[in-house]
Amino acid sequence: QLQLVESGGALVHPGGSLRLSCVTSGPSSDYYAIAWFRQAPGQERDEVSCINFRSGSTYYPYFAEGRFTISRDNAQNTVYLQMNDLKPEDTAVYYCAASRQFRQDVRWYRQSDFDTWGKGTQVTVSS
């Protein structure tokens, strides 16, 4: 089964940037998409971005559009999340997750479609 390991979380000042990495290992041919999610204390886990493995098409919710960029490096088996102009409300544990569900449009993925998860990396935005 595919394994996911996140890294890159840190303490950063408001307005700063971070790049998170999600390294995948194991068989990936059955997977169609990888997404980043985040969960702040006492809150539900929200999707941050999603990328289709094959087409490279991407999705961002409104709060990430224009600030976050998801990308993949197939040679390095890594998916990245570049986060710019970070705000205190971006503070959360960030997880990457992979899905074996095929969705024709990357916007159609739901959290329940993702069955393989990493352990997360902490991002704290504070002055």
N, C-alpha and C positions, 0 to 999 in steps of 0.2 A: 504494500500500500504506500501511496505517496506520503512523504513526511515534509513538514513545513517548519522552518526555523526563522523567526523574525529577529532583527537587530536594528540598531540605529536610534533607539529611543534615548532621550536625554532631557535635562532641564535647559530651557531656552527662554530668553527674554521675549516679551511681546514684540512682534514685528520681525522676529528672527525666522530662520529656516532650518529644516531638518530633512534628511533623506533616509527613509526607512527601507530596509531590504528584507526580502522574503526568499530564502534559499530553499529550493525544492530538491528532494532526493527520492529515488525510487521510480517505479513505473508511472509515467504520466500520460501515456497514450489514450487512457480512458477518460481523461479530464478535458473539459471544454473551457473552463473559465477560472480565473482567480480574482478574488476581491479582497479589499481591505475593509475591516469593520473597526469600530471603536466603542468602548464602554467606559463611561465615567462612573464614579461611585454613586450608587443609588439610582442609576438611570439605566434605561434599556440599551441594548447594543444596537448601534446604527451602522448602516453601510456607508462607507466613505468613497469608495470607487470600485470599479470592476473592469476587467479587461478580458476579452475573448482571446484564448491562446492562439487560435488559428488565424483569425482575421485581423487581430490587433485593435478591433473597435473597442471604445471605452465609454464608460458612463460615470457621471458625477452628480450627486445631489446638489441642491442649490447652494448649500453652505460651503461646498468644496470647489464649485465651479470657479475657475479663474485663479484659484490659489494653489490647488493640489494638482499634481500630474502623476498618473500611473503609467508605467512603462515596463517592458520586459526585455530581458537579454537571454535569448534561448541558448546561446553558447555557454553562458554562465549559470543557466538554470535558476535565474533570479528574476523576481518581480520587484520593482522599486515603487516607492511612493515619495515623490518630492513635494514637500509642504513649505509654502512660502507665506509671509505675512501672518505668522501664527498669532493666535489670540488666546487669552486665558481660557475661553470656552472650548478650545481644542484639547485641553488637558484630559487625558484618558489613557487607558491601555488599548493599544492598537494591535489587532489580530489580522493575519492573513488566512484565507480559507480557499479551498478548491472545490469545484463542483464537477460531477460526472453527468449532470443534466445538460441536455442540449436545449438551448433557447435561441431562436432565430435572431432575436434582438437582445443585445446585452442589457438593455434597460428592463427586460422582463424577469431577470433573476430575482429571486426572493431569498431571504436568509435561510429558509428551510431547504433550499437547493444545495447548500454547501455542507458536505459531509466530512470534510477533512480540514482540521484546524491546527494552527500553531498555538504556542503557549502565550504569545503576546509580548509586547515591549512597551514600557511606560514612557509616555510623553508628558512632560510638565511644562506649561507655559506660565511663567511668573516673573515679576520684577523683583 
